[in-house]
Amino acid sequence: MAIGGLVSNRNFGSFIGSGKVCRGEQAVLLHRGDRSSIAFVHGNMFYRGQKANGFLSGYTCGQFLRNTVHLDENTSKPLSISPDGRRLVSSISLCHCEKFHKIHPQQRRKGRFGCYSLPSPLHGGWLESSDKGRIGNKGTCAYYKSEEFDITEEKVDSLPSPDGTNEAVLVGGDMQEAVPLWQNFPKRWVIVLLCFAAFLLCNMDRVNMSIAILPMSKEFNWNSATVGLIQSSFFWGYLLTQILGGIWADKIGGKLVLGFGVIWWSIATVLTPIAARIGLPFLLTMRAFMGIGEGVAMPAMNNLLSKWIPVSERSRSLALVYSGMYLGSVIGLAFSPILINKFGWPSVFYSFGSLGSIWFALWLRKAYSSPNEDPELSKEEKQLIMGGSISREPVKVIPWRLILSKAPVWALIISHFCHNWGTFILLTWMPTYYNQVLKFNLTESGLLCVLPWLTMAAFANIGGWIADTLVSKGLSVTSVRKIMQSIGFLGPAFFLTQLSHVKTPAMAVLCMACSQGSDAFSQSGLYSNHQDIGPRYAGVLLGLSNTAGVLAGVFGTAATGYILQRGSWDDVFKVSVALYIIGTVVWNLFSTGEKVLD
């Protein structure tokens, strides 16, 4: 890395915090090899260097020598550049030091490393192993002999430091220096955060229609049947690309597929007001197009994380990404009314849709389909990822017969159906329940609809950390997945059964929130299991199970209306509880956390 700044008192702390500095008592360390280094911290002197292509940096935190040191490539002796632009050809004679073992015990070779504490830091002279009498306990410098001559071939800028002394700064050349914290941020978590942002936009663009449809229906004189048709048109495209999105992601990579999905649905969102003014058929087509874009998001994300995230971090990473969906619903429901009241209903689609272009620019620059494609990924992080997840060549043929012959695959499909039946009913019919049963007005109902999403976002991340902690403690992945999904099934079932016994609206809202909070533990159960049982086909597996989940939402929402015409809300909740119990039994009998598909 080229030196990009001045090493001075103001960034001494950043060196210490970077993990590149060896701190100790009276220690000068010299490692020969690919990453030789020198570090000295004692009294009022700090000396630190990292060899890369022959360069070392030196620095003191008192009033002593400040310089940049160049190692001679042939002799490995340091060539010191002084502040006045003259070079000191220096030789350091190092001998064995016991304190060195406390820092790097694996380098115990006498005569090649040493530490010296000298009474006078400014005098030159040779230090040999026999010069024990010249080594003190209170001095603070490595002693070396030097002779001066003019330097012309090195480009050095002499700049004033804050305390008035000069420091030599080498311009160009390779050298490792203090790196800002954001540059050391794990690349795999950059991918996770970008997926989180994509899912945030996904639900913001999806829920805005549920608010904007009110003024739109008045402007265009739509009846209830037309409104229902518009709301359902999204699922036409969404169902179409669940499995296709998984196939594309597994074959050509998740980066391209997710990038395509975000741009596609963002454009469809921006064009929605124009389509509405042209005519109803164009609006229905545009909403279906939006569903096509959002349909590929989950399979593509699952494919990406199966390649980037080791199993020890799988639950928390998926929980964070899915919490983006929940927070996207919160933001969409909160800001849509404000934008509509101030700028009109088209502003919701224009503003939310335009955010996709910002995300896409970051995605193209930072994202890669797999760690093997990222040229900036460090060796250490790549080894960590490859040690916890398996890298494979892109899929050319999907083995449908093999996939559908596995019991854990069917456990995923059935459990996803049972899970989404209850989840979609609660999220779709909750405002109506608040209004008809709890007698809240529409404004109160809208505000309280945000609470379950917030609860799900919080508990999804809590569940993710719990699951990964259990795995790191040695509990099998199979056990962890069964425990977390059992909570995700039985928690909502329990709290829904309590709704018929509560006496106050506050307790009813609390039960609904707890139901959705416990439901979020499913992110560490069935939603993490696709990558467990078939990491190479994670996109296809999610496409399969999520197709069943979407169908459950469509049929469950319609069935609820039919039940309410002939029965009560208790009957609605009983159906959901029954499916939750069926899902629990199927999951615990047939699911596994082991890989069953190569």
DRENDOGU-887799 format. One record per residue (C-alpha): x, y, z. Coordinates in steps of 0.001 Angstrom, whole numbers, padded with zeros to 6 digits, always signed. Example, Ala and Ser with C-alpha at 12.3 -4.5 7.8 and 13.67 -1.06 7.14 Angstrom:
! residues 2
+012300-004500+007800
+013670-001060+007140
***
This chain:
! residues 598
+000000+000000+000000
+001451+003382-000929
+001947+005829+001890
-000964+008183+001668
-000497+010393+004691
+001869+011730+007276
+002782+009542+010230
+002522+011849+013213
+001393+012186+016801
-002215+012598+015769
-002537+009069+014391
-000456+007202+016937
-003644+005820+018497
-004836+004496+015166
-001612+002525+014803
-002083+000950+018209
-005726+000111+017448
-004978-001332+014038
-003582-004578+015357
-000380-004021+013354
+001747-002877+016304
+003476-005134+018800
+003493-003449+022181
+005901-004578+024867
+008713-003518+027170
+011988-002571+025467
+011247-004491+022276
+012752-004086+018848
+011464-006874+016597
+012909-007765+013227
+011292-010552+011208
+012996-011619+008011
+010819-013057+005281
+007715-011944+003429
+006367-009790+006243
+009355-008582+008216
+008565-006006+010834
+010124-003898+013517
+008288-002594+016575
+009551-000733+019640
+007322+000649+022407
+008868+001857+025623
+009187+005146+027471
+008731+007980+025023
+009731+006130+021887
+007538+004145+019538
+009120+002335+016596
+007036+000353+014144
+007521-001083+010690
+005975-003590+008329
+008173-004819+005521
+006542-004997+002120
+008828-004780-000906
+011606-003512+001278
+010030-000607+003144
+009851+000051+006861
+008326+002978+008692
+009770+004394+011870
+008146+006763+014319
+008700+008177+017781
+006093+009622+020078
+008562+011878+021911
+011017+014410+020496
+013344+011789+019028
+013974+010494+015517
+011125+010533+012990
+011935+008884+009711
+011052+006465+006985
+013461+003553+006606
+014227+001746+003374
+015766-001715+003634
+018562-002571+001272
+017224-005440-000852
+020563-007268-000870
+021682-006890+002734
+018333-006158+004418
+020080-003347+006283
+017957-000247+006861
+018701+002880+004845
+017331+005701+006965
+016031+008896+005397
+016550+011831+007670
+014204+014852+007890
+016598+017078+005909
+016481+014761+002892
+019810+012996+003502
+019994+009244+003718
+021652+007447+006593
+023094+004106+005550
+022468+002268+008780
+023339-001117+010180
+021522-002655+013106
+023224-005405+015026
+020594-007400+016852
+020999-010039+019485
+018655-012364+021368
+016150-010924+023846
+013973-013011+026158
+011156-010466+026168
+010656-011090+022491
+009229-014551+023223
+006221-013020+024927
+005204-011416+021658
+006173-013928+018998
+007189-017222+020667
+007293-019015+017340
+010332-016974+016230
+012836-018120+018891
+016099-017912+016967
+019024-016240+018715
+021156-013706+016926
+018431-012554+014533
+016144-010632+016833
+016802-008429+019781
+015832-005513+021927
+018127-002864+023343
+017525-000094+025805
+020249+002507+025519
+021135+005504+027677
+021573+007829+024718
+019281+007660+021715
+021174+010156+019570
+024690+008667+019374
+025756+006242+016669
+027803+003143+017026
+027811-000606+016531
+025908-002851+018899
+027114-006392+019193
+025872-009324+021245
+028819-008850+023597
+027956-005228+024374
+025874-006074+027412
+027404-003254+029385
+026018-000700+026988
+022464-001924+027402
+020511+000006+030020
+017009-000184+031401
+015889+003405+031002
+016910+004365+027477
+014618+004104+024558
+016192+003508+021191
+017654+000950+018829
+021311+001764+018348
+022789+001858+014891
+025829+003194+013059
+025272+005582+010164
+027010+007739+007615
+025377+010493+005581
+025270+011216+001884
+022899+013101-000402
+019828+011320-001716
+018571+011884-005243
+016846+008709-006320
+014230+008686-003551
+011318+011109-003720
+010819+012515-000247
+008605+015356+000924
+009663+017091+004084
+006552+018402+005814
+006193+020239+009101
+004583+018312+011900
+002221+019863+014471
+005027+020316+017007
+007370+022040+014565
+009672+019138+013694
+009970+017647+010242
+009011+014124+009261
+010085+012332+006120
+007235+011005+004014
+007995+008534+001257
+005801+009145-001779
+005099+005951-003678
+006359+002509-002872
+004576-000318-001087
+004191-000215+002632
+001497-001223+005083
+000295+001553+007327
-002594+002240+009611
-005836+001345+007834
-009165+003060+008656
-011640+000880+010484
-014146+000911+007630
-011530-000577+005281
-011034-003487+007672
-014785-004213+007764
-015327-007866+006696
-016261-008051+003028
-018784-010832+003621
-020743-008470+005874
-020649-005790+003185
-022552-008282+001028
-024986-008927+003900
-025617-005202+004429
-026196-004627+000713
-028706-007504+000699
-030327-005948+003787
-030677-002646+001893
-032149-004437-001133
-034807-006110+001005
-035513-002804+002738
-036285-001273-000670
-038217-004401-001658
-040870-003983+001005
-040886-000177+000836
-041859-000448-002838
-044354-003215-002099
-046342-001675+000762
-046602+001829-000700
-049490+000683-002906
-051532-000330+000164
-051492+003341+001221
-051580+005007-002195
-054518+002875-003354
-056880+004968-001199
-056439+008315-003030
-055942+006473-006339
-059299+004693-006038
-061021+008014-005441
-059315+009671-008405
-060026+006837-010851
-063361+005718-009363
-062293+002151-008664
-064645-000141-006755
-063607-002743-004180
-063330-005526-006757
-060973-003433-008889
-058865-002547-005850
-058561-006227-004951
-057556-007047-008534
-054817-004414-008470
-053505-005624-005118
-053386-009225-006297
-051730-008464-009661
-048369-008168-007905
-048460-011889-007073
-048890-012875-010723
-045316-011929-011493
-044030-012763-008021
-045078-016393-008327
-043653-016642-011832
-040030-015929-010892
-039623-017743-007569
-038227-020939-009065
-036817-019237-012171
-034937-016774-009969
-033385-019647-008065
-032312-021393-011264
-030782-018215-012683
-028944-017431-009456
-027488-020940-009164
-026370-020896-012801
-025089-017350-013447
-024536-016011-009921
-026561-014096-007369
-024980-010701-008095
-026437-010408-011585
-029838-011792-010615
-030361-009623-007528
-029064-006551-009357
-031495-007237-012199
-034353-007700-009736
-033791-004418-007899
-033458-002360-011093
-036480-004080-012650
-038840-003498-009743
-037514+000058-009190
-038300+000986-012795
-041737-000627-012476
-042360+001385-009293
-041433+004695-010976
-043656+003899-013993
-046694+002943-011863
-048301+006463-011816
-047872+006740-015601
-049430+003303-016147
-052349+004177-013859
-053167+007278-015907
-052947+005385-019189
-055420+002738-018094
-056198-000159-015775
-054683-002907-018001
-051361-001041-018057
-051411-000662-014271
-052095-004371-013769
-049237-005210-016146
-046860-002857-014333
-047699-004370-010946
-047097-007849-012355
-043752-006624-013737
-042879-005370-010281
-043676-008817-008887
-041305-010363-011456
-038443-008246-010109
-039165-008882-006455
-039710-012600-007090
-036016-013195-007821
-034765-011330-004732
-035042-014069-002116
-033585-016907-004234
-030700-014699-005401
-029940-013523-001881
-029986-017093-000606
-027544-018118-003321
-025179-015262-002432
-025156-015925+001282
-024640-019657+000770
-021315-018778-000875
-020236-015849+001291
-021276-016779+004829
-019773-019605+006904
-022212-021794+008817
-021185-020218+012134
-022620-016869+010960
-025483-018101+008786
-028408-017504+011135
-027513-013959+012143
-026724-012919+008564
-030050-014194+007242
-031891-012677+010192
-030351-009296+009445
-031267-009486+005755
-034871-010497+006456
-035196-007800+009111
-034618-005404+006206
-037987-006527+004843
-039676-005819+008148
-038076-002400+008523
-038916-001633+004901
-042572-002182+005726
-042257+000112+008736
-040632+002879+006681
-043082+002450+003812
-046138+002573+006079
-044744+005525+008043
-043572+007789+005198
-046137+007059+002489
-048951+009055+004180
-046590+012002+004729
-045487+012084+001102
-049055+011676-000181
-050414+014499+001967
-047616+016862+000980
-046835+016026-002657
-049644+013745-003878
-049825+009988-004350
-047421+009767-007355
-044577+011077-005162
-044515+007803-003212
-043675+005798-006321
-041185+008313-007717
-039244+008738-004464
-039178+005112-003361
-038410+003796-006856
-035502+006196-007432
-033655+004822-004389
-033000+001635-006318
-030534+003413-008635
-028371+004448-005660
-028336+000905-004358
-027504-000471-007808
-024449+001780-008143
-023073+000493-004828
-023956-003086-005754
-022005-002982-009019
-018966-001579-007239
-018882-003698-004092
-020634-007014-004725
-019384-010282-006201
-021241-013553-006670
-018653-015531-004715
-015453-014940-002724
-013392-016410-005578
-014445-013526-007836
-013500-010726-005426
-009935-009478-006101
-009901-007310-002971
-010847-010052-000511
-008082-010733+002003
-006550-014192+002226
-007513-014458+005882
-011196-013749+005257
-011277-016005+002217
-009878-018865+004289
-012500-018203+006977
-015319-018276+004425
-014073-021343+002606
-013581-023133+005904
-017245-022706+006806
-018936-022938+003422
-018287-024928+000276
-017400-023363-003045
-018606-025105-006190
-018642-024471-009906
-021827-022788-011211
-024725-025184-011639
-025299-026285-015244
-028180-028748-014794
-030741-028777-011972
-031230-032369-010692
-034976-032055-010129
-035550-035762-009571
-032844-035888-006895
-034063-032702-005191
-037694-033790-005045
-036752-037236-003759
-035328-035874-000509
-037551-035808+002587
-035843-032672+004047
-036779-030778+000861
-040439-031657+001325
-040161-030733+004992
-039044-027283+003838
-041892-026928+001331
-044651-028074+003724
-043308-026084+006664
-042982-022937+004537
-046630-023297+003505
-047796-023750+007109
-045672-020844+008299
-046806-018359+005665
-050495-019179+006060
-050533-017735+009549
-048034-014955+008810
-049858-013585+005751
-053224-013708+007499
-051966-011731+010462
-050223-009117+008332
-053040-008766+005783
-056060-008855+008066
-054595-007224+011150
-055972-003691+010462
-059434-005179+009975
-059152-007137+013228
-058107-004029+015123
-061002-002061+013677
-063813-004625+013893
-062922-006497+017080
-060867-004058+019134
-062843-001004+017902
-059786+001055+016997
-060235+003743+014380
-058403+003478+011078
-055595+005810+012139
-054926+003786+015271
-055124+000571+013284
-052529+001838+010808
-050125+002867+013551
-050492-000418+015400
-049784-002323+012182
-046206-001076+012437
-045684-002750+015839
-045539-006378+014601
-042986-005448+011927
-040755-003780+014511
-041131-006763+016828
-040215-009160+014026
-037145-007117+013074
-035876-007172+016670
-036586-010828+017410
-035260-012057+014058
-031825-010675+014938
-032025-011933+018525
-032897-015399+017242
-030048-015280+014750
-027466-014543+017415
-028876-017248+019677
-028757-019832+016887
-025181-019015+015872
-024088-019051+019510
-025580-022511+019979
-023773-023760+016865
-020476-022278+018055
-020952-023986+021426
-021056-027356+019695
-024783-028031+019340
-025543-029687+016002
-026985-027583+013211
-029931-030001+012978
-030835-029459+016634
-030503-025701+016332
-032741-025539+013250
-035408-027695+014921
-035343-025668+018142
-035593-022294+016390
-038355-023372+014001
-040333-024997+016816
-040324-021617+018561
-041356-020036+015250
-044360-022374+015033
-045479-022955+018618
-044949-019363+019782
-047502-017859+017365
-049857-020804+017962
-049831-020176+021717
-050385-016432+021525
-053169-016756+018957
-055050-019112+021271
-054861-016456+023989
-056644-013818+021908
-060062-015281+022723
-059323-014951+026463
-057947-011413+026692
-060253-008714+028029
-058574-005477+026930
-057407-004139+023561
-053941-003538+025009
-053534-007211+025869
-054802-008206+022427
-052188-005976+020756
-049522-007458+023051
-050533-011005+022053
-050359-010098+018366
-046917-008542+018809
-045634-011564+020749
-047060-013865+018098
-045141-012092+015350
-042018-011769+017486
-041826-015505+018085
-042669-016087+014406
-039418-014276+013512
-037374-017131+015010
-038221-018946+011762
-035443-016946+010090
-032981-019132+012017
-035031-022258+011320
-036512-023083+007944
-035240-019902+006232
-031631-020870+007056
-032085-024532+006161
-031885-024199+002373
-028178-023420+002655
-027681-026285+005114
-029096-029118+003047
-028019-027976-000418
-025683-024956-000550
-025077-025437-004261
-028827-025332-004992
-029802-022830-002287
-031513-020529-004787
-033630-023288-006322
-034576-024690-002909
-035751-021288-001670
-037651-020758-004908
-039461-024063-004384
-040386-023524-000752
-041238-019835-001174
-043587-020687-004041
-045518-022807-001558
-045312-019945+000926
-046733-017414-001543
-049556-019787-002469
-050348-020110+001233
-050568-016341+001482
-052878-016086-001530
-055179-018934-000496
-055033-018083+003212
-056029-014471+002631
-058970-015505+000462
-060015-018286+002852
-060048-015868+005778
-062636-013695+004066
-064765-016763+003409
-064458-017936+007051
-065423-014508+008398
-068614-014519+006309
-069756-017750+007980
-067880-017807+011270
-065730-015677+013589
-062161-014574+014182
-061713-017476+016562
-062299-019822+013626
-059666-017961+011590
-057117-018328+014360
-057962-022014+014888
-057088-022821+011272
-053750-021026+011644
-052993-022819+014914
-053772-026193+013325
-051360-025503+010455
-048672-024310+012880
-048941-027640+014743
-048811-029656+011501
-045723-027707+010480
-044068-028402+013835
-044606-032149+013519
-043382-032341+009905
-040350-030186+010621
-039167-032157+013643
-039682-035512+011929
-038074-034869+008537
-035837-031803+008600
-032060-031925+008983
-029177-029499+009212
-026840-031790+007279
-026087-031494+003589
-028188-033915+001524
-027560-032432-001943
-024104-032113-003548
***
